[in-house]
Amino acid sequence: MNNEFISKLNDIAEQVNLYLDKNVASKDNLQKVVYEAMRYSLLAGGKRIRPVLAIEAAAVFGITAEKVMPFACAIEMIHTYSLIHDDLPAMDNDDFRRGRPSCHKQFDEATAILAGDALLTMAFEIASKGAIEADNVRGGIEAVKHIAYCAGTEGMIGGQIVDLDAETRKISEKELIYLCERKTGALLRVPVMVAAAVAGKENTSEADCLLEYADTVGLAFQIKDDILDVEGDINVLGKPIGSDKQEGKTTFVTLHGIEGSKKILRELTEKAFKACDRMRNFCKTEKQKEACEFLRELAVFLLERNY
Amino acid sequence: MNNEFISKLNDIAEQVNLYLDKNVASKDNLQKVVYEAMRYSLLAGGKRIRPVLAIEAAAVFGITAEKVMPFACAIEMIHTYSLIHDDLPAMDNDDFRRGRPSCHKQFDEATAILAGDALLTMAFEIASKGAIEADNVRGGIEAVKHIAYCAGTEGMIGGQIVDLDAETRKISEKELIYLCERKTGALLRVPVMVAAAVAGKENTSEADCLLEYADTVGLAFQIKDDILDVEGDINVLGKPIGSDKQEGKTTFVTLHGIEGSKKILRELTEKAFKACDRMRNFCKTEKQKEACEFLRELAVFLLERNY
């Protein structure tokens, strides 16, 4: 990978980590364990892809990272809560996450349920504060609404429900795509939606290009996950390999094989590149063009990642 | 009880039920089970005390029920999600709620976890839409922020965490009050906060009176629950009696006995009456005065309830 890209990716992740560390601070009160559990899972690393997408989409729209940061971090908090609840015994029953005990193993189930609930709730506290302090209050509150929609029954939670159902029967490719668009796609699309809302660029041609980019990368992201579940290295991935097969799940690999899935992945990356090229036509400043270039490299990074 | 009061209480509850039924509608898609589970718990009856408080507080501030309805119903949805998660095996492990199987018994644990998450998420979708459509957008978004704060780690979830800890050791009266102010108090206080925000009456003397009323009624509510856990009728209450004692929990009854707790309850109701009397001095129209009278009767209703 391009070193300049990696260095910028790390810089943005660092900004995000600082914001999260400051805004999801520990408190020394009777309920301090909930803050510890939230921070345990939230500050455990992670690629911060969703906030990075929001920040770079904002740059394409010509606004600063600062203006989308509360919304970007709210999305990351929601992503984290979903992992905590997903790992619970009643759900995927995963004891490890990012190479460490999952939240309910490190604490206990009740604390993990409440820490997840608390991250989801605080995401909306941070996002609504962000809206109040925004130059564009209406755009800010639209961003809050988009986050709730994409995290909810027609977005991420809807996808999780379909995923539970998919564990009990073979599903069609159409159903698998429906599942992915919601379970992982919605939270990769919403960073662009919040950036467009805050920038006052909703329903523009630029926004359409960025949404197509995000949807394409979102689907590619899931296919890559399916491939890594077969080919990945447990030490790099930080979670067990082969769990999909063990559970008899329908994935892109079971439908298209490894090589077929890799081919689809390359095609989707090409499609993401084309969306980037169209986006570039709308860019006027150097900063906007750089953000476009960064998003192009991000698609490659996600294609080539091994964790 | 005063029949006119009961009839008005039922009318408001009916308005709330209609709003919830319409806005948390079933959808016939692949994830329809999550809508069924949400509606199973949300539309299972319940006194709708929190929305009633928001609507009557709004009337005292001189604004219509319609203007606070999205926020009032968001609070009720959050109350419902907290009951679903509270009933889970890893939490209170209650198989019954309102005389029916609890959500995880009727469906399964994974669906109950996700239905709870979905109600919490959709609460913020409905509230943020409410803010966008409000005459007073800034007041609306302040209301969203208050809901997130009061439902979160310094509010309801904080109280639940302290409650888990309280099951493992004897706690002091000071700690018990800290717990109650958060676990049940925060969601009874926030209806007044959202009404004040939407009405543009935050930090006024009227708002102070109403907040004192809500805090007093909130504490009384918990003490009444503790008494009902000893003296209640399982058939009326719809849940088992004596569970606090069985779990060795510190309650107002274990600290002050039944008679002592009833005395505190009467004193708190007197305090709520006085807050109503002060509130009445700010009321100009008949409608405002009626709302004041209604809140006074509500305090009596909550004192005398047997479920």
Interface residues (C-beta under 8 A of the other chain):
Chain A: K27 N29 L30 Q31 V33 V34 Y35 M38 Y81 H85 L88 A90 M91 D108 E109 A110 T111 I113 L114 G116 D117 A118 L120 T121 M122 F124 E125 S128 K129 A131 I132 V137 R138 G140 I141 E142 V144 K145 I147 A148 Y149 A151 G152 T153 E154 I157 G158 G159 Q160 I161 V162 L164 D165 E175 Y178 L179 R182
Chain B: K27 N29 L30 Q31 V33 V34 Y35 M38 Y81 H85 L88 A90 M91 D108 E109 A110 T111 I113 L114 G116 D117 A118 L120 T121 M122 F124 E125 S128 K129 A131 I132 V137 R138 G140 I141 E142 V144 K145 I147 A148 Y149 A151 G152 T153 E154 I157 G158 G159 Q160 I161 V162 L164 D165 E175 Y178 L179 R182
